[in-house]
Amino acid sequence: MGSAGLSCGKITRNRPWLTEPKEVFLSTETPPLHQGQVLELEVSELAAGGRGLARAPDGRAVFVSGSLPGERVRAQLTRLKREYMEALAQEVLSASPQRTRPPCPLYGRCGGCSLQHLEYPAQVAAKAAWVQQALARLGPLPAAQPKASPLVWGYRHRVRLAVQQGGLGFFAAGTNLVVPLSHCPVAAEGVNRLLPGLAQGLTQIDARHLSWLEVLAGPESAFVTLGLDPRRPLSNRWRAELRRLCRRAGVAATRLAWGRELEPWEYSRESGVAYYAEHGLELTAFPGLFVQANFAANQRLIELVLAAAQDAPAGSALDLYAGSGNFGLPLARAGRQVLAVEASAEALAAAAWQAGQAGLADQVELRAAEAAPAVADLVAQDRRFALAVLDPPRAGAREVMGALARLAPARIIYVSCHPAALARDAALLLETGYQAVQAWAVDMFPHSGHTEAVLVLDRD
């Protein structure tokens, strides 16, 4: 396959966390390389994040966007660092049998879905290998088990889009420029129904106050959160115009956000989207609050956590970074007393409403606090937990590890969207007597370079 279907924009910003060489021996016999230079490269593997790994004539690693293992490509250097370089494949001279034609017409321009050129089963295997590689520093560990997304296309029920000069879309790869769109193949049908009307409506108003727009959609209803610039005054007339625009596009209700501040919201079945219904428990996602975008893969993630929790001793569970109850409420339904710790008052209010609706209010204690001081307080109070579950932001939970080890739950289930951060934090737990016993790679975002990792640790 030639250059058709390959990226023609800048590369993504995924950092080479796991494959950047520790020591580099540069050849002094090759002429200096420069940005913009085109090289013919042999790709040896797929590095974490989804770029092919090759070697330049001077010995440096080259991370090549749009390439696959086993391929020979012609690639243009886009960034040069002392230890490594980045490049963009312009032509595939010898193609991998796992290469496929990307179906999205915006592939290569839009900054998302950078793995569309790789067959989906190979994507799943690659992501499991990345998790395994990240966790290798922890010592002997059973292989990370791959968990594919039940849906490969049309899986995203929550999509955040940038708004720029009246255009609605995703950022172009490696830039702050928006690629306009009115349909996205990885978005759920309910999201795509709204996009043409929203995109057209934004061209008809002054949208300078608007930074982003997030759609949350189910089969029957959809909601929009509008990210407003807190530095710009906003009149009631303009707010009303925004809401009318969304209603005309088919939105059930609109919520406004200024930075981290959210407009008040009344929690009910009608004001959100059901995303989980198992074991007699229904969970609802609400506009403006975090929920995994891939509802079907999130259900698999919850089931993994519940299965791992079954093997923990009887006793209470601690749910850190609890959100609106994604793990804590299913654990309570399974029979555990749960202490859910969450810093967001809005998310905690949604969790309280859901616990009440499910008849679990007596089984779930909600605490509004940052995770690190909350765990330190629990240690000081001599609280005991058989199980701890944590699902921190991408940066991880390094500041929590010391107090969590002193709290000493028999089993810890750590869910992470950043395997390298997970490995860094887990190493601290291993130093205190924990042992890693199980790992999974859950593909929450098919066709992207992202993966969710789950690690189970038991106390010796």
C-alpha positions as CSV (number, residue, x, y, z in Angstrom):
1,M,0.0,0.0,0.0
2,G,1.3,3.4,-0.9
3,S,0.7,6.8,0.8
4,A,-3.1,6.5,0.3
5,G,-4.7,6.3,3.7
6,L,-1.6,7.4,5.6
7,S,-1.5,10.5,7.8
8,C,-0.8,13.8,6.0
9,G,-0.8,16.0,9.2
10,K,1.5,16.3,12.1
11,I,2.1,13.4,14.4
12,T,0.4,12.9,17.8
13,R,2.0,14.0,21.0
14,N,2.1,10.5,22.6
15,R,5.4,10.4,24.6
16,P,7.6,7.3,24.2
17,W,7.2,6.3,27.9
18,L,8.3,2.7,27.6
19,T,10.6,2.4,24.7
20,E,12.8,5.4,24.9
21,P,16.4,4.0,25.2
22,K,18.2,4.6,28.4
23,E,21.6,4.9,26.7
24,V,22.2,6.0,23.1
25,F,25.4,5.5,21.2
26,L,25.3,7.8,18.2
27,S,27.2,6.9,15.1
28,T,29.8,9.4,14.1
29,E,30.1,8.0,10.6
30,T,26.7,9.2,9.3
31,P,25.9,12.7,8.2
32,P,23.8,14.8,10.6
33,L,20.1,14.4,10.4
34,H,17.7,17.3,10.3
35,Q,14.0,18.1,10.7
36,G,12.1,17.6,7.5
37,Q,14.5,15.0,6.2
38,V,13.0,11.9,4.6
39,L,14.4,8.5,5.6
40,E,13.7,4.9,4.6
41,L,13.1,3.0,7.8
42,E,12.5,-0.6,8.9
43,V,9.9,-0.7,11.7
44,S,10.6,-3.4,14.3
45,E,7.7,-3.0,16.8
46,L,4.7,-1.0,17.8
47,A,5.7,1.3,20.8
48,A,3.3,2.2,23.6
49,G,0.9,4.8,22.2
50,G,0.7,3.3,18.8
51,R,3.7,4.5,16.8
52,G,6.1,2.2,15.0
53,L,9.6,2.0,16.4
54,A,12.6,2.1,14.0
55,R,16.3,3.0,14.1
56,A,17.8,6.0,12.3
57,P,21.2,5.6,10.5
58,D,22.9,7.3,13.5
59,G,21.4,4.7,15.9
60,R,18.7,6.8,17.5
61,A,15.2,5.4,18.0
62,V,12.6,6.9,15.6
63,F,8.9,6.8,16.6
64,V,7.0,6.7,13.3
65,S,3.3,7.6,13.2
66,G,1.3,5.7,10.7
67,S,3.6,2.7,10.6
68,L,3.4,-0.9,11.7
69,P,5.8,-3.7,12.8
70,G,7.6,-5.4,9.9
71,E,7.0,-2.5,7.5
72,R,9.5,-0.6,5.4
73,V,8.4,3.0,5.2
74,R,9.5,6.3,3.8
75,A,9.1,8.8,6.7
76,Q,9.7,12.5,7.3
77,L,11.5,13.5,10.5
78,T,9.3,15.9,12.4
79,R,11.1,16.2,15.7
80,L,14.7,15.6,16.8
81,K,15.8,15.0,20.3
82,R,19.2,13.8,21.6
83,E,17.9,10.3,22.5
84,Y,15.2,9.8,19.9
85,M,13.3,11.3,17.0
86,E,9.8,11.4,15.7
87,A,8.6,10.9,12.2
88,L,5.5,10.6,10.0
89,A,5.2,7.8,7.5
90,Q,4.6,9.2,4.0
91,E,4.7,6.0,2.0
92,V,4.6,2.3,2.9
93,L,7.1,0.5,0.7
94,S,6.4,-2.9,2.2
95,A,3.1,-3.3,4.1
96,S,2.2,-5.4,7.1
97,P,-0.4,-8.1,6.5
98,Q,-2.2,-6.5,9.5
99,R,-2.6,-3.2,7.8
100,T,-6.1,-2.2,6.8
101,R,-7.6,0.9,5.1
102,P,-8.9,3.4,7.6
103,P,-12.6,4.0,7.1
104,C,-12.7,7.5,8.5
105,P,-12.3,10.2,5.8
106,L,-10.6,12.4,8.4
107,Y,-7.9,9.9,9.3
108,G,-4.6,11.6,9.2
109,R,-6.1,15.1,9.8
110,C,-8.1,14.5,13.0
111,G,-5.9,13.9,16.1
112,G,-7.9,10.9,17.3
113,C,-8.1,7.2,16.2
114,S,-4.4,7.0,15.1
115,L,-4.5,3.2,14.9
116,Q,-7.3,2.8,12.3
117,H,-4.7,1.4,9.9
118,L,-4.2,-1.6,12.2
119,E,-6.7,-4.5,12.2
120,Y,-8.6,-4.6,15.5
121,P,-7.5,-7.9,16.9
122,A,-3.9,-6.8,16.5
123,Q,-4.8,-3.5,18.3
124,V,-6.0,-5.5,21.3
125,A,-2.9,-7.7,21.4
126,A,-0.7,-4.7,21.1
127,K,-2.4,-2.9,24.0
128,A,-2.0,-6.0,26.2
129,A,1.7,-6.1,25.3
130,W,2.1,-2.4,26.3
131,V,0.5,-3.1,29.7
132,Q,2.7,-6.1,30.1
133,Q,5.8,-4.1,29.2
134,A,4.9,-1.3,31.6
135,L,4.4,-3.8,34.5
136,A,7.6,-5.7,33.7
137,R,9.5,-3.7,36.3
138,L,7.3,-5.2,39.0
139,G,8.9,-8.6,38.6
140,P,7.3,-12.0,37.7
141,L,3.6,-11.4,36.8
142,P,1.0,-13.5,34.9
143,A,0.5,-12.1,31.4
144,A,-1.8,-9.2,31.1
145,Q,-5.1,-10.6,29.8
146,P,-6.5,-8.6,26.8
147,K,-10.2,-7.6,27.0
148,A,-11.5,-6.3,23.7
149,S,-14.2,-3.7,23.4
150,P,-17.6,-5.3,22.6
151,L,-18.1,-2.6,20.0
152,V,-15.4,-1.6,17.6
153,W,-17.2,1.3,16.0
154,G,-20.0,3.5,17.3
155,Y,-19.0,2.9,20.9
156,R,-18.5,6.5,22.3
157,H,-21.5,7.8,24.2
158,R,-19.6,10.7,25.6
159,V,-17.7,13.0,23.2
160,R,-16.0,16.3,23.9
161,L,-15.5,18.5,20.9
162,A,-13.5,21.7,20.5
163,V,-15.2,24.9,19.3
164,Q,-13.0,27.3,17.3
165,Q,-14.1,30.2,15.1
166,G,-17.6,28.7,14.7
167,G,-16.2,25.2,13.8
168,L,-17.0,22.1,15.8
169,G,-14.6,19.1,15.8
170,F,-11.4,17.5,17.2
171,F,-8.0,19.0,17.2
172,A,-5.8,18.2,14.3
173,A,-2.9,15.9,15.2
174,G,-0.2,17.7,17.2
175,T,-1.9,21.2,16.8
176,N,-4.5,23.5,18.3
177,L,-6.4,23.7,15.1
178,V,-9.8,22.2,14.9
179,V,-10.8,19.7,12.2
180,P,-14.5,20.3,11.6
181,L,-16.8,17.3,11.5
182,S,-20.5,16.4,11.4
183,H,-20.1,12.6,11.9
184,C,-17.6,10.5,13.8
185,P,-17.4,6.7,13.1
186,V,-16.5,5.9,16.7
187,A,-19.3,8.0,18.2
188,A,-22.6,6.3,19.2
189,E,-25.6,6.9,17.0
190,G,-27.2,9.2,19.5
191,V,-24.1,11.5,19.4
192,N,-23.9,11.5,15.6
193,R,-27.6,12.5,15.4
194,L,-26.8,15.8,17.1
195,L,-23.6,16.7,15.4
196,P,-24.9,18.2,12.1
197,G,-27.4,20.4,13.9
198,L,-24.9,21.6,16.5
199,A,-22.2,22.3,13.9
200,Q,-24.6,24.3,11.7
201,G,-26.0,26.2,14.7
202,L,-22.6,27.3,15.9
203,T,-21.9,28.9,12.5
204,Q,-24.9,31.2,13.0
205,I,-24.0,32.7,16.4
206,D,-21.1,34.4,18.0
207,A,-19.4,31.5,19.7
208,R,-16.4,33.3,21.1
209,H,-17.5,32.6,24.7
210,L,-17.6,28.8,24.0
211,S,-14.4,26.7,24.3
212,W,-15.7,23.2,24.1
213,L,-18.9,21.2,23.8
214,E,-19.5,17.7,25.3
215,V,-22.3,15.4,24.1
216,L,-23.6,12.6,26.4
217,A,-26.0,10.4,24.5
218,G,-28.0,7.2,25.0
219,P,-30.4,5.5,22.6
220,E,-33.3,7.8,23.4
221,S,-32.0,11.1,24.8
222,A,-28.9,13.2,24.7
223,F,-27.5,16.1,26.8
224,V,-24.9,18.7,26.1
225,T,-22.4,20.4,28.5
226,L,-21.1,23.7,27.2
227,G,-17.6,24.8,28.3
228,L,-17.7,28.6,28.6
229,D,-14.7,30.9,28.9
230,P,-14.8,32.2,32.5
231,R,-13.0,35.3,31.5
232,R,-15.8,36.6,29.2
233,P,-19.0,38.1,30.6
234,L,-22.1,36.1,29.5
235,S,-25.5,37.7,29.2
236,N,-28.7,35.9,29.9
237,R,-29.7,36.5,26.3
238,W,-26.7,34.7,25.0
239,R,-27.2,31.8,27.4
240,A,-30.8,31.5,26.2
241,E,-29.5,31.5,22.6
242,L,-27.1,28.7,23.3
243,R,-29.9,26.6,24.8
244,R,-32.1,27.2,21.9
245,L,-29.4,26.1,19.5
246,C,-29.0,22.9,21.4
247,R,-32.8,22.2,21.5
248,R,-33.1,22.8,17.8
249,A,-30.3,20.1,17.3
250,G,-32.3,17.6,19.4
251,V,-30.7,18.0,22.8
252,A,-32.9,17.1,25.8
253,A,-31.2,19.6,28.1
254,T,-28.1,21.7,28.3
255,R,-25.7,22.3,31.2
256,L,-23.2,25.1,31.4
257,A,-19.7,24.9,32.8
258,W,-17.1,27.6,33.7
259,G,-13.8,25.9,34.3
260,R,-14.4,23.4,37.0
261,E,-17.7,25.0,38.1
262,L,-20.9,23.4,36.9
263,E,-24.4,24.8,36.6
264,P,-26.7,23.2,39.3
265,W,-28.4,20.0,38.1
266,E,-31.4,18.0,39.3
267,Y,-30.5,14.4,39.3
268,S,-33.2,12.0,38.0
269,R,-33.6,9.2,35.5
270,E,-34.8,11.7,33.0
271,S,-31.9,14.1,33.4
272,G,-29.2,11.6,32.5
273,V,-28.4,8.5,30.4
274,A,-28.5,4.9,31.8
275,Y,-25.1,3.2,31.2
276,Y,-25.1,0.1,33.3
277,A,-28.0,-2.2,34.3
278,E,-26.8,-5.5,35.9
279,H,-27.5,-7.4,39.1
280,G,-30.6,-5.3,39.8
281,L,-28.6,-2.1,39.7
282,E,-28.9,0.7,37.2
283,L,-26.3,3.5,37.0
284,T,-26.9,6.8,35.3
285,A,-24.4,9.2,33.6
286,F,-25.1,12.9,34.0
287,P,-23.9,15.8,31.8
288,G,-20.7,17.5,33.1
289,L,-19.6,14.5,35.2
290,F,-17.0,12.0,34.2
291,V,-18.2,8.6,32.9
292,Q,-16.3,6.2,30.7
293,A,-17.2,7.0,27.2
294,N,-17.4,3.4,26.1
295,F,-20.4,2.1,28.0
296,A,-20.1,-1.5,26.8
297,A,-16.4,-1.8,27.7
298,N,-17.0,-0.1,31.0
299,Q,-19.5,-2.9,31.8
300,R,-16.7,-5.4,31.2
301,L,-14.4,-3.3,33.4
302,I,-17.0,-3.3,36.3
303,E,-17.4,-7.1,35.9
304,L,-13.6,-7.6,36.2
305,V,-13.5,-5.5,39.4
306,L,-16.4,-7.4,40.9
307,A,-14.8,-10.8,40.0
308,A,-11.5,-9.7,41.5
309,A,-13.3,-8.4,44.6
310,Q,-15.0,-11.8,45.1
311,D,-11.6,-13.4,45.9
312,A,-10.9,-10.8,48.6
313,P,-11.7,-11.6,52.2
314,A,-15.0,-10.6,53.6
315,G,-15.2,-7.0,54.9
316,S,-15.6,-3.4,53.9
317,A,-14.4,-1.9,50.7
318,L,-12.7,1.5,50.2
319,D,-13.5,3.2,46.8
320,L,-11.0,6.0,46.0
321,Y,-11.6,8.5,43.2
322,A,-15.1,7.1,43.4
323,G,-16.8,9.5,41.0
324,S,-20.5,9.0,40.9
325,G,-20.3,5.3,42.0
326,N,-19.0,3.4,39.0
327,F,-17.4,0.8,41.1
328,G,-18.6,1.5,44.6
329,L,-22.3,1.0,44.0
330,P,-21.8,-2.4,42.2
331,L,-19.6,-3.5,45.1
332,A,-22.3,-2.4,47.5
333,R,-24.9,-4.3,45.5
334,A,-22.6,-7.4,45.8
335,G,-22.9,-7.1,49.6
336,R,-20.0,-5.1,50.8
337,Q,-20.1,-2.0,53.0
338,V,-18.4,0.7,50.9
339,L,-16.7,4.0,51.9
340,A,-16.5,6.1,48.7
341,V,-14.1,9.0,48.7
342,E,-14.4,11.6,46.0
343,A,-13.2,15.2,45.7
344,S,-15.9,16.5,43.4
345,A,-19.0,17.6,45.3
346,E,-21.1,17.3,42.1
347,A,-20.0,13.7,41.5
348,L,-20.7,12.8,45.1
349,A,-24.2,14.3,44.9
350,A,-24.9,12.1,41.9
351,A,-23.5,9.1,43.8
352,A,-25.8,9.9,46.8
353,W,-28.8,10.1,44.5
354,Q,-27.9,6.8,42.8
355,A,-27.3,5.0,46.1
356,G,-30.7,6.2,47.3
357,Q,-32.5,5.1,44.1
358,A,-30.8,1.6,44.4
359,G,-31.7,1.2,48.1
360,L,-28.0,1.2,49.0
361,A,-27.8,4.4,51.1
362,D,-27.2,2.3,54.3
363,Q,-24.3,0.4,52.6
364,V,-22.5,3.3,51.1
365,E,-20.7,6.0,53.2
366,L,-19.8,9.0,51.0
367,R,-16.9,11.3,51.9
368,A,-16.1,14.5,50.1
369,A,-12.3,14.7,50.2
370,E,-9.1,14.4,48.2
371,A,-7.8,10.8,48.3
372,A,-4.4,11.3,49.9
373,P,-5.6,13.2,53.1
374,A,-8.7,10.9,53.3
375,V,-6.6,7.8,53.4
376,A,-4.2,9.3,55.9
377,D,-7.2,10.1,58.2
378,L,-8.4,6.6,57.9
379,V,-5.1,5.3,59.0
380,A,-5.1,7.7,62.0
381,Q,-8.7,6.4,62.8
382,D,-7.4,2.8,62.7
383,R,-10.1,1.9,60.1
384,R,-9.8,-1.5,58.5
385,F,-10.8,-2.5,54.9
386,A,-10.6,-5.9,53.3
387,L,-10.5,-4.3,49.8
388,A,-9.5,-1.1,48.2
389,V,-10.4,0.0,44.7
390,L,-8.9,3.1,43.1
391,D,-9.3,4.6,39.6
392,P,-7.3,7.8,39.7
393,P,-6.8,10.4,36.9
394,R,-4.1,9.8,34.3
395,A,-1.3,11.2,36.5
396,G,-1.8,8.3,39.0
397,A,-1.9,8.2,42.8
398,R,1.7,8.3,43.9
399,E,0.8,10.6,46.8
400,V,-1.7,8.0,48.1
401,M,0.5,4.9,48.1
402,G,2.3,5.4,51.4
403,A,-0.9,5.8,53.5
404,L,-2.7,3.1,51.5
405,A,0.1,0.7,52.3
406,R,-0.3,1.6,56.0
407,L,-4.0,1.1,55.8
408,A,-3.1,-2.4,54.6
409,P,-6.2,-3.7,52.8
410,A,-5.9,-7.4,52.0
411,R,-6.5,-6.8,48.3
412,I,-6.0,-3.7,46.1
413,I,-7.6,-3.3,42.7
414,Y,-5.9,-0.5,40.8
415,V,-7.6,0.7,37.6
416,S,-5.5,3.1,35.4
417,C,-5.7,4.8,32.0
418,H,-1.9,5.2,32.1
419,P,0.0,1.9,32.5
420,A,3.3,3.6,33.2
421,A,1.8,5.6,36.1
422,L,0.2,2.4,37.4
423,A,3.6,0.6,37.3
424,R,5.3,3.5,39.1
425,D,2.7,3.5,41.9
426,A,2.5,-0.3,42.2
427,A,6.2,-0.5,42.7
428,L,5.8,1.5,45.9
429,L,3.2,-1.0,47.1
430,L,5.5,-3.9,46.4
431,E,8.1,-2.4,48.6
432,T,5.7,-2.6,51.5
433,G,4.8,-6.3,51.1
434,Y,2.2,-6.4,48.4
435,Q,2.4,-8.8,45.4
436,A,0.9,-8.3,42.0
437,V,-1.2,-11.3,41.1
438,Q,-3.4,-10.4,38.1
439,A,-3.5,-7.9,35.3
440,W,-5.8,-7.0,32.4
441,A,-5.7,-4.6,29.5
442,V,-9.2,-3.4,28.7
443,D,-9.6,-1.6,25.4
444,M,-11.8,1.4,26.2
445,F,-10.9,3.3,23.0
446,P,-10.6,1.1,19.9
447,H,-8.4,2.6,17.1
448,S,-6.6,4.9,19.6
449,G,-3.3,4.5,21.3
450,H,-4.9,4.5,24.7
451,T,-5.7,1.5,26.9
452,E,-7.1,0.9,30.4
453,A,-5.0,-1.3,32.7
454,V,-6.2,-3.2,35.8
455,L,-3.8,-4.6,38.4
456,V,-4.7,-6.7,41.4
457,L,-2.3,-6.8,44.4
458,D,-2.5,-8.9,47.5
459,R,-0.8,-8.3,50.8
460,D,1.7,-11.1,51.7
